[in-house]
Amino acid sequence: MGGRFAVAALPGVRCLAAMRALPRVAPATAQLAIPLLVALAVPPEAAAQTYQRGQNVAPAYEGWERNEDGSFSLLFGYMNRNWLEEVDVPLGEHNAFSPGPADRGQPTHFLPRRNRFVFKVRVPADWGDRELVWTLTSNGVTERAYATLRPDYVVDNVVIMSETGALGAGSSNAQMRGNEPPTITLEGPVARQATVGVPLGITVLVEDDGLLRSRRRPPPPPPETAADSARADSIWNAPPTFSRRQLTPPSRITVQKANGLFMSWFLYRGEDEAGDGEGPATGESPVTAEGPVTFDPPQIKVWEDTRAGANSPWAPLWVPPELPEDGRWTVNVTFDRPGTYLLRGRADDGGLFADVEVTVTVRPVAS
């Protein structure tokens, strides 16, 4: 989405705004020649490369919102170029904002791939044409995101739904425009204690307006006759087949996200007992997909995992879970090392989302 990147453009970035910001520095013929030369110089297989580990995380400026009191919120996200590695970059010179306080609420634990609208930084009404810079160094690469109040970076709910894939680009309807984020009520304190290896239960109450409903098909009625039962058995025992939708290539070049409410927890910040995070300051040590925190049941991914079969609203044929009758969602969290962890819970209706956070201090097992 919108934003400037010091090194390379990212998938899902609002490129038109960035292109408009570029000065014209060459005649049209030269502009046509440069991409051609680059295309010829890059091997075809390089353009299609993806990586499981070893790549860096690039910060992203998504845009800005105007608040009711006249102040502004600058919205940030990131692109972890790995499909598996969850990179940790502790707060400090390798994960900092400038000017002003280095800690602006940014994550230190970075999930794979594209994560949009992750956090907001509030700035005063007289911010003007000043610039806020997020610098992030991981796996030996430094990149920066530059936040300003340029008019073409303004964000509202429709933009968020469009950029995350709930809407087609430039399309909406009255129902979509009326959608509001879910609300989350945390049951219990926001600061808790736990012991290594002992599950900690967290429960939230989630409420939603229900405007974005899933396309889940209702279960078929039970067979009423022997013929119905025989027909159901023949269908159940038949060889697997592929539907037209499964065999049809995606019709959109952007991500597509399924509608429907779900609740998911993930690690947002982590600091082990030594106080240096889960890896070195440059994020060079791979952290496995399991990481230092385990959630039970396994949580729906909040990052854009577009692979078929993934437990992700961006994955083909994914459907939202059944909703609890009382609206309460419970997860058990287990930690494998002492330290202080910031967990984030997200209620997402497929278009908009709301977050809640819990800080957990984990003690070692008593000897």
Buried (B, 14 or more C-beta within 10 A) or exposed (E): BBBBBEEEBBEBBBEEBBEEEEEEEEEEEEEEEEEEEEEEEEEEEEEEEEEEBEBBBBBBBBBBBBEEEEBBBBBBBBBBBBBBBBBBBBBBEBBBBEEEEBEBBBBBBBBBBBBBBBBBBBBEEEBEEEEBBBBBBBBEBBBBBBBBBBEEBBBEBBBBBBBBBBBEEEEBEEEBEEBEBBBBEBEEEEEBEBBBEEBBEBEBBBEBBEBBEBEEEEEEEEEEEEEEEEEEEEEEEEEEEEEEEEEEEEEEEBBBBBBBBBBBBBBBBBBBEEEBBBBEBBBBEBBEEEBBBEBEEEBBBBBBBBEEEBBBBBBBEBEBBEBEEEBEBEBEBBBEBBBBBBBBBBBBBBBBBBBBEBBBEBBEEEE
